[in-house]
Amino acid sequence: MARPSSSHDKTKPYPEAWEQVADLRVFRTTAREWDRLATWRADMTKRGWKLLRVTTDDVELVAVFGKTKSDLSSSTARSL
């Protein structure tokens, strides 16, 4: 039986179903550092990554970026 996904899972801060449709990147930092990374976040967006979720607790901020697998396959085909 599949384990229900938890929004507080430290290793996967996103629903398991997201893995089936997207390539995901999890970024962990402090809220203070997150504010200082505005240029980096803009660069991720320019490269086709979408900010899917941001969560925070007392210690860290967790951001999940994703590209759908269809986006990945079309970008690979263009580079060939």
Backbone as CSV, one residue per row, in Angstrom:
resi,resn,N_x,N_y,N_z,CA_x,CA_y,CA_z,C_x,C_y,C_z
1,MET,0.838,-1.174,0.000,0.000,0.000,0.000,0.882,1.236,0.000
2,ALA,0.551,2.221,-0.823,1.351,3.435,-0.944,1.200,4.304,0.292
3,ARG,2.299,4.879,0.683,2.297,5.767,1.831,1.768,7.130,1.417
4,PRO,0.817,7.690,2.136,0.323,9.016,1.774,1.440,10.036,1.900
5,SER,1.498,10.958,0.952,2.553,11.965,1.009,2.233,12.992,2.078
6,SER,3.268,13.453,2.708,3.130,14.450,3.762,3.788,15.738,3.326
7,SER,3.127,16.854,3.563,3.718,18.129,3.184,4.910,18.471,4.065
8,HIS,5.107,17.708,5.159,6.221,17.974,6.057,7.341,16.953,5.896
9,ASP,7.326,16.167,4.835,8.367,15.183,4.580,9.650,15.922,4.224
10,LYS,10.706,15.716,5.017,11.967,16.444,4.816,12.660,16.058,3.513
11,THR,12.557,14.795,3.103,13.266,14.375,1.901,12.520,14.729,0.621
12,LYS,11.206,14.748,0.675,10.396,15.073,-0.507,9.298,16.050,-0.101
13,PRO,9.579,17.329,-0.203,8.579,18.329,0.207,7.552,18.630,-0.889
14,TYR,7.131,17.566,-1.586,6.155,17.697,-2.670,5.420,16.368,-2.800
15,PRO,4.255,16.371,-3.420,3.515,15.110,-3.617,4.279,14.154,-4.548
16,GLU,4.234,12.876,-4.253,4.934,11.892,-5.087,4.477,11.930,-6.540
17,ALA,3.225,12.263,-6.771,2.697,12.305,-8.142,3.459,13.304,-9.015
18,TRP,4.028,14.327,-8.410,4.783,15.318,-9.189,5.969,14.675,-9.905
19,GLU,6.572,13.653,-9.310,7.724,12.995,-9.924,7.366,12.312,-11.239
20,GLN,6.109,11.932,-11.391,5.681,11.245,-12.606,5.589,12.188,-13.803
21,VAL,5.391,13.467,-13.553,5.152,14.407,-14.649,6.208,15.494,-14.784
22,ALA,7.155,15.558,-13.829,8.114,16.657,-13.878,9.469,16.252,-13.319
23,ASP,10.486,16.948,-13.793,11.818,16.872,-13.210,11.841,17.936,-12.122
24,LEU,12.208,17.573,-10.913,12.085,18.480,-9.779,13.443,18.804,-9.179
25,ARG,13.577,20.008,-8.674,14.755,20.446,-7.936,14.291,21.046,-6.624
26,VAL,14.875,20.598,-5.527,14.532,21.116,-4.200,15.697,21.981,-3.729
27,PHE,15.379,23.173,-3.303,16.380,24.129,-2.848,16.071,24.499,-1.412
28,ARG,17.033,24.339,-0.523,16.851,24.653,0.900,17.791,25.783,1.289
29,THR,17.254,26.767,1.993,18.052,27.907,2.422,17.356,28.606,3.583
30,THR,17.940,29.665,4.048,17.272,30.495,5.054,16.428,31.532,4.327
31,ALA,15.452,32.065,5.011,14.616,33.106,4.401,15.464,34.317,4.011
32,ARG,16.438,34.632,4.824,17.315,35.781,4.526,18.098,35.556,3.226
33,GLU,18.673,34.358,3.080,19.414,34.043,1.854,18.485,34.011,0.636
34,TRP,17.266,33.512,0.807,16.299,33.440,-0.294,16.064,34.825,-0.886
35,ASP,15.932,35.827,-0.037,15.732,37.193,-0.508,16.931,37.688,-1.316
36,ARG,18.109,37.228,-0.965,19.318,37.657,-1.661,19.546,36.922,-2.982
37,LEU,18.756,35.889,-3.254,18.933,35.080,-4.462,17.937,35.426,-5.572
38,ALA,17.467,36.641,-5.608,16.468,37.042,-6.608,16.979,36.842,-8.034
39,THR,18.231,37.162,-8.304,18.789,36.998,-9.647,18.853,35.527,-10.030
40,TRP,19.254,34.688,-9.101,19.318,33.255,-9.364,17.930,32.700,-9.671
41,ARG,16.913,33.129,-8.904,15.548,32.659,-9.137,15.056,33.110,-10.513
42,ALA,15.375,34.329,-10.902,14.979,34.830,-12.226,15.658,34.012,-13.324
43,ASP,16.913,33.633,-13.114,17.630,32.822,-14.088,16.995,31.443,-14.227
44,MET,16.577,30.849,-13.113,15.888,29.557,-13.167,14.621,29.671,-14.019
45,THR,13.879,30.749,-13.845,12.650,30.960,-14.612,12.961,31.122,-16.099
46,LYS,13.998,31.870,-16.428,14.390,32.042,-17.832,14.764,30.725,-18.483
47,ARG,15.299,29.802,-17.699,15.700,28.500,-18.222,14.546,27.504,-18.267
48,GLY,13.335,27.968,-17.964,12.156,27.122,-18.085,11.702,26.433,-16.816
49,TRP,12.377,26.687,-15.700,11.971,26.098,-14.425,10.872,26.941,-13.813
50,LYS,9.879,26.278,-13.251,8.775,26.985,-12.597,8.879,26.767,-11.096
51,LEU,8.638,27.817,-10.342,8.603,27.706,-8.889,7.253,27.113,-8.520
52,LEU,7.259,25.891,-8.010,6.027,25.161,-7.743,5.523,25.316,-6.313
53,ARG,6.451,25.410,-5.375,6.035,25.483,-3.977,7.165,26.081,-3.150
54,VAL,6.770,26.896,-2.183,7.702,27.414,-1.189,7.067,27.186,0.173
55,THR,7.812,26.528,1.049,7.358,26.335,2.421,8.461,26.813,3.349
56,THR,8.076,27.134,4.558,9.065,27.594,5.526,8.679,27.128,6.921
57,ASP,9.682,26.996,7.738,9.466,26.732,9.154,10.404,27.668,9.923
58,ASP,10.648,27.382,11.163,11.493,28.271,11.968,12.946,28.292,11.511
59,VAL,13.382,27.235,10.825,14.794,27.094,10.498,15.109,27.370,9.031
60,GLU,14.332,26.797,8.124,14.684,26.901,6.710,13.488,27.157,5.813
61,LEU,13.816,27.623,4.625,12.851,27.807,3.558,13.138,26.723,2.527
62,VAL,12.099,26.070,2.022,12.254,25.005,1.027,11.470,25.406,-0.217
63,ALA,12.180,25.483,-1.343,11.551,25.828,-2.612,11.653,24.633,-3.553
64,VAL,10.569,24.358,-4.262,10.550,23.262,-5.230,10.354,23.870,-6.616
65,PHE,11.333,23.631,-7.480,11.257,24.055,-8.874,10.981,22.831,-9.728
66,GLY,10.274,23.010,-10.841,9.993,21.879,-11.703,9.902,22.254,-13.165
67,LYS,10.207,21.268,-14.003,10.007,21.338,-15.458,9.219,20.100,-15.820
68,THR,8.134,20.286,-16.563,7.375,19.099,-16.947,8.218,18.242,-17.875
69,LYS,7.974,16.957,-17.850,8.753,16.045,-18.679,8.531,16.321,-20.155
70,SER,7.364,16.830,-20.520,7.141,17.189,-21.927,7.999,18.393,-22.308
71,ASP,8.178,19.353,-21.392,9.074,20.485,-21.646,10.511,20.005,-21.818
72,LEU,10.903,19.038,-20.999,12.265,18.516,-21.085,12.519,17.821,-22.410
73,SER,11.574,17.017,-22.867,11.784,16.291,-24.124,11.780,17.234,-25.316
74,SER,10.970,18.292,-25.288,10.983,19.232,-26.414,12.251,20.076,-26.426
75,SER,12.807,20.408,-25.271,14.051,21.176,-25.241,15.222,20.320,-25.668
76,THR,15.186,19.013,-25.384,16.237,18.095,-25.820,16.188,17.946,-27.333
77,ALA,14.998,17.850,-27.891,14.852,17.719,-29.337,15.357,18.959,-30.062
78,ARG,15.140,20.137,-29.485,15.623,21.386,-30.113,17.135,21.468,-30.095
79,SER,17.787,20.886,-29.098,19.235,20.995,-28.993,19.969,20.001,-29.894
80,LEU,19.246,19.047,-30.468,19.890,18.059,-31.347,20.189,18.609,-32.697
